[in-house]
Amino acid sequence: MDSFSMKKDEILKEAKKITRLCDAEVSIILLTTHNFYLYTSPTSSMKKIIDQYQSTVGVDLWSSHYEKMQEELGRLKDENTALKREIMQRRGEEVDGMDIKELCNLEEEMLNAAKIIQTRKNLVMRCRIDTYRKKEEAFERRHGRVLDQDGFDSAAAFAGIVHPANPVPVQQLAHLRIDEGKGSCVTTEAMEVEYSD
């Protein structure tokens, strides 16, 4: 590597000397496995020298690269159009031109997707119910089981559930009483403080 570095410095030194003494436009590209080095005459640019080379020799170095870029662009446009059509078909649009086999395949894909969504929804609901139950159990361990006049379980309300017949959370109601044989006397104010914590 040290030998390469020395040779590279010598080459770049000679290129600068030719540029200065011969009033020539020089461009050098040195490539290694992990790096590359460029040198271009201060009065020119890499593109200008390549364009001048193409004009002098009569070749087009960019045409093949441009053609490949155009092919890639066309492929990406076709892929994008197909994806848009697929999305619209899943929304029930652009289905008039589909034959019976395509419609059956689309229906099967939608049913499978609905099953996956339903499974995920059920899992989320179970997790939420488990969370409410844990909060209710924690409340009962600290305060005992409290019922309101309608027999509504306010422990669940303290876990975040609102009384079904009243938009105001149960802990804000003043008519709470202790369920007989379960828990000790707890005032509404104490429960409001506990809920705010």
Backbone torsions as a table, in degrees:
resi	resn	phi	psi	omega
1	MET	NA	-36.6	177.7
2	ASP	-64.3	-37.7	178.4
3	SER	-63.8	-41.8	177.7
4	PHE	-62.5	-43.3	-179.5
5	SER	-60.4	-40.3	178.8
6	MET	-66.8	-44.6	179.3
7	LYS	-63.7	-39.5	179.3
8	LYS	-61.3	-44.8	179.4
9	ASP	-62.5	-37.9	179.4
10	GLU	-66.2	-42.7	-179.9
11	ILE	-64.2	-46.4	179.8
12	LEU	-64.3	-35.3	177.7
13	LYS	-64.3	-43.0	179.0
14	GLU	-66.4	-38.6	179.2
15	ALA	-62.9	-42.1	178.2
16	LYS	-65.7	-35.9	179.8
17	LYS	-66.7	-43.0	178.6
18	ILE	-63.2	-41.6	179.4
19	THR	-60.7	-41.3	-175.1
20	ARG	-78.7	-42.6	-173.6
21	LEU	-85.3	-32.8	-174.6
22	CYS	-106.2	2.7	-178.2
23	ASP	51.0	44.0	-178.7
24	ALA	-107.0	155.6	175.8
25	GLU	-96.8	119.2	-174.8
26	VAL	-121.8	138.3	175.1
27	SER	-137.9	128.3	-177.2
28	ILE	-129.2	136.2	174.7
29	ILE	-123.4	120.2	177.3
30	LEU	-113.3	121.8	-177.7
31	LEU	-113.7	136.2	172.2
32	THR	-124.3	-179.4	-179.2
33	THR	-65.0	-34.6	-173.8
34	HIS	-116.4	-3.5	-175.1
35	ASN	-157.3	172.6	174.3
36	PHE	-145.7	157.5	-178.1
37	TYR	-133.4	137.0	-179.2
38	LEU	-123.0	144.1	169.8
39	TYR	-142.2	131.6	177.2
40	THR	-135.7	141.9	179.0
41	SER	-53.6	139.9	-177.5
42	PRO	-57.4	-28.2	-177.2
43	THR	-89.3	3.2	-176.3
44	SER	-134.3	-168.6	176.9
45	SER	-146.0	162.9	-179.4
46	MET	-61.4	-44.3	-178.9
47	LYS	-64.7	-41.8	-179.4
48	LYS	-62.5	-41.6	-179.3
49	ILE	-68.8	-39.8	178.4
50	ILE	-65.6	-41.5	178.1
51	ASP	-62.8	-40.7	178.7
52	GLN	-65.1	-38.6	177.5
53	TYR	-63.2	-44.2	179.6
54	GLN	-61.7	-41.9	-179.4
55	SER	-65.9	-38.8	-178.0
56	THR	-72.5	-43.5	-176.6
57	VAL	-84.0	-25.2	-179.2
58	GLY	84.0	36.0	177.5
59	VAL	-124.0	163.3	178.2
60	ASP	-122.9	100.6	-177.3
61	LEU	-74.6	-18.3	-174.5
62	TRP	-94.1	-18.8	-171.3
63	SER	-61.5	-47.2	-178.5
64	SER	-64.9	-39.7	178.5
65	HIS	-65.8	-40.2	179.1
66	TYR	-64.5	-40.9	179.1
67	GLU	-63.3	-41.0	177.8
68	LYS	-64.2	-39.1	177.6
69	MET	-64.6	-39.8	178.5
70	GLN	-65.1	-40.5	177.7
71	GLU	-63.1	-43.1	179.4
72	GLU	-64.9	-39.6	178.3
73	LEU	-63.1	-43.9	178.1
74	GLY	-61.8	-40.5	178.8
75	ARG	-63.6	-42.4	179.5
76	LEU	-66.2	-36.9	178.0
77	LYS	-65.1	-43.0	178.7
78	ASP	-63.5	-41.0	179.2
79	GLU	-65.0	-40.2	178.8
80	ASN	-65.5	-40.6	178.6
81	THR	-63.6	-41.8	179.0
82	ALA	-64.0	-40.1	179.1
83	LEU	-66.2	-40.8	178.0
84	LYS	-61.8	-43.7	179.4
85	ARG	-63.0	-40.6	179.9
86	GLU	-64.2	-41.1	177.7
87	ILE	-63.5	-43.9	-179.9
88	MET	-64.2	-38.7	179.3
89	GLN	-64.8	-35.0	178.3
90	ARG	-71.9	-16.1	173.8
91	ARG	-95.3	6.2	179.5
92	GLY	86.0	12.9	179.4
93	GLU	-108.0	161.6	177.9
94	GLU	54.6	40.4	179.2
95	VAL	-106.6	-3.4	-176.9
96	ASP	-64.6	-34.0	-177.1
97	GLY	-88.5	5.2	-178.0
98	MET	-87.2	139.7	176.6
99	ASP	-84.0	180.0	-173.6
100	ILE	-65.1	-36.4	179.9
101	LYS	-66.2	-44.5	178.9
102	GLU	-64.1	-39.2	178.9
103	LEU	-65.6	-39.3	178.5
104	CYS	-66.0	-41.4	178.1
105	ASN	-63.8	-42.4	178.8
106	LEU	-63.4	-42.3	179.0
107	GLU	-61.5	-43.6	180.0
108	GLU	-63.3	-41.5	178.4
109	GLU	-63.4	-41.1	-180.0
110	MET	-67.2	-39.2	178.1
111	LEU	-65.5	-41.4	177.5
112	ASN	-63.7	-40.7	178.0
113	ALA	-63.9	-39.5	179.4
114	ALA	-64.7	-37.5	177.8
115	LYS	-64.3	-42.7	179.4
116	ILE	-62.7	-43.6	179.7
117	ILE	-64.1	-42.5	179.9
118	GLN	-64.3	-40.5	177.6
119	THR	-61.5	-44.3	178.6
120	ARG	-64.8	-40.6	179.6
121	LYS	-62.7	-43.5	179.2
122	ASN	-63.0	-38.8	178.7
123	LEU	-63.7	-43.5	178.8
124	VAL	-63.4	-41.6	179.9
125	MET	-64.5	-41.6	178.5
126	ARG	-63.3	-40.7	178.2
127	CYS	-62.7	-40.2	-179.7
128	ARG	-68.0	-40.3	178.5
129	ILE	-64.5	-41.7	177.9
130	ASP	-61.0	-38.2	178.6
131	THR	-64.2	-43.5	178.1
132	TYR	-62.9	-40.0	-179.3
133	ARG	-65.9	-40.4	178.5
134	LYS	-63.2	-40.8	177.6
135	LYS	-64.7	-39.8	179.9
136	GLU	-64.8	-44.4	179.5
137	GLU	-63.1	-40.2	178.5
138	ALA	-64.1	-39.7	178.1
139	PHE	-65.0	-43.0	-179.3
140	GLU	-64.3	-36.9	179.7
141	ARG	-65.1	-29.9	-176.2
142	ARG	-92.1	-32.7	-171.8
143	HIS	-125.8	-7.4	-174.6
144	GLY	82.6	174.2	-176.5
145	ARG	-89.0	124.9	-176.6
146	VAL	-115.7	132.3	177.0
147	LEU	-119.1	149.7	174.6
148	ASP	-90.3	-174.5	-174.8
149	GLN	-64.7	-25.5	179.9
150	ASP	-89.1	2.6	-178.3
151	GLY	81.4	13.3	180.0
152	PHE	-75.2	134.6	-177.7
153	ASP	-75.7	101.5	-177.0
154	SER	-77.5	-12.5	175.1
155	ALA	-62.5	-39.1	175.9
156	ALA	-67.1	-34.4	178.4
157	ALA	-64.0	-40.1	178.5
158	PHE	-67.4	-20.3	176.6
159	ALA	-80.6	-1.6	176.0
160	GLY	119.4	4.6	-179.4
161	ILE	-96.6	135.1	-179.1
162	VAL	-92.7	143.6	178.0
163	HIS	-53.5	129.7	-175.4
164	PRO	-63.9	-25.2	-177.7
165	ALA	-100.9	3.0	-176.3
166	ASN	-145.8	123.6	-178.9
167	PRO	-67.8	-13.5	179.8
168	VAL	-86.2	132.4	178.3
169	PRO	-55.9	146.6	-174.5
170	VAL	-60.3	-34.2	-176.2
171	GLN	-65.2	-12.8	179.1
172	GLN	-93.1	-5.4	-179.6
173	LEU	-85.8	147.0	-173.9
174	ALA	-93.8	-2.1	-173.1
175	HIS	-104.9	31.8	177.1
176	LEU	-73.9	146.1	175.0
177	ARG	-136.5	165.6	-178.5
178	ILE	-86.7	132.1	174.4
179	ASP	-66.9	133.3	-173.3
180	GLU	-61.6	130.4	176.5
181	GLY	80.7	1.7	-177.4
182	LYS	-131.7	105.7	174.1
183	GLY	91.7	179.6	-179.7
184	SER	-118.8	177.0	-176.3
185	CYS	-66.6	127.5	178.9
186	VAL	-131.1	127.2	-179.6
187	THR	-82.3	157.9	178.0
188	THR	-61.3	-38.9	-179.0
189	GLU	-63.7	-41.9	179.9
190	ALA	-62.0	-40.1	-179.2
191	MET	-70.3	-33.5	176.8
192	GLU	-64.8	-39.9	177.3
193	VAL	-64.0	-42.5	179.9
194	GLU	-64.3	-39.9	-178.6
195	TYR	-66.5	-38.3	-179.1
196	SER	-67.4	-27.1	177.8
197	ASP	-67.2	NA	NA
